[in-house]
Amino acid sequence: MKPIAQPGREFRIVAAGLFKATCLQLMDEVYANRNLTIIVTKRGKPVMQMSAPPEGLTLSGPTVELEPDTYVAAQVTALQAEATATFEQGRKKKKDKKKKHK
């Protein structure tokens, strides 16, 4: 995959495994070279792009703290319980089948 050339921009393609190992270093490089865009690939397909934010952008201001979503947590817990029960039923059926053949 070759990125589309843009005047004044430098592109670098990095595999996801290498990105994982060198993420902080790559962030420093992008910060130092604002014209650098890093394309991260997974199995040869682009999955994300990292580039410097626009000049003058600041993140100052009020911060927001997120509360845990108890509804979603309850749904996940219910799905886990359902999956475990289904798995256990399958194991029991397999075990019973083996006992019958002995």
C-alpha positions in Angstrom: 0.0 0.0 0.0 1.4 3.3 -1.0 -0.1 6.4 0.6 -1.3 9.2 -1.7 1.5 11.8 -2.0 0.8 15.2 -0.6 3.1 18.1 -1.1 5.1 18.8 2.1 3.9 15.7 3.9 6.0 12.7 4.8 4.3 9.3 5.2 5.7 6.3 6.9 4.0 2.8 7.0 4.4 0.8 10.2 3.2 -2.7 10.9 0.9 -3.0 14.0 3.4 -5.1 15.9 6.2 -2.6 15.4 3.8 0.3 16.3 2.9 -1.5 19.5 6.6 -1.8 20.5 7.6 1.7 19.5 4.4 3.8 20.0 5.8 6.4 22.3 8.9 6.9 20.2 6.7 7.3 17.1 4.5 9.9 19.0 7.7 11.9 19.7 8.7 11.8 16.1 5.3 13.0 14.9 5.4 15.8 17.5 8.9 16.8 16.4 8.1 16.6 12.6 4.6 18.0 12.2 4.7 17.0 8.5 5.0 13.3 9.3 2.0 11.0 9.1 2.3 7.4 10.2 0.0 4.8 8.7 -0.4 1.7 10.9 -1.2 -1.6 9.1 -2.5 -4.9 10.3 -1.9 -7.8 8.0 -1.0 -5.3 5.3 -4.2 -3.3 5.5 -4.3 0.3 6.9 -6.1 0.4 10.2 -5.1 3.8 11.6 -3.3 7.0 10.9 -1.3 9.1 13.3 -0.4 12.7 12.7 0.2 15.9 14.6 -2.9 18.0 15.6 -3.4 21.4 13.9 -1.2 24.2 15.1 -2.6 26.1 18.0 -4.9 23.4 19.2 -5.0 23.2 23.0 -6.8 20.8 25.2 -7.2 23.2 28.1 -10.6 23.7 29.6 -13.0 21.7 31.6 -12.3 18.0 31.9 -15.0 15.4 32.0 -14.9 12.2 34.1 -16.8 9.3 32.8 -19.0 7.3 35.1 -19.0 3.5 34.6 -22.1 2.5 32.6 -23.8 0.0 34.9 -26.3 -0.9 32.3 -23.6 -2.0 29.8 -21.7 -3.8 32.6 -24.8 -5.7 33.5 -25.4 -6.7 29.9 -21.8 -7.9 29.6 -22.1 -9.9 32.8 -25.3 -11.5 31.6 -23.8 -12.4 28.2 -20.8 -13.9 30.0 -23.1 -16.0 32.2 -25.1 -17.1 29.1 -21.9 -18.1 27.3 -20.6 -20.0 30.3 -23.9 -21.9 30.7 -23.9 -22.8 27.0 -20.3 -24.0 27.1 -21.0 -26.1 30.2 -24.1 -27.7 28.6 -21.9 -28.6 25.6 -19.3 -30.1 27.8 -21.9 -32.1 29.7 -23.5 -33.5 26.5 -20.1 -34.5 25.2 -19.3 -36.2 28.5 -22.6 -38.0 28.6 -22.1 -39.2 25.0 -18.7 -40.7 25.9 -20.2 -42.5 28.9 -22.9 -44.1 26.7 -20.3 -45.4 24.3 -18.2 -47.2 27.0 
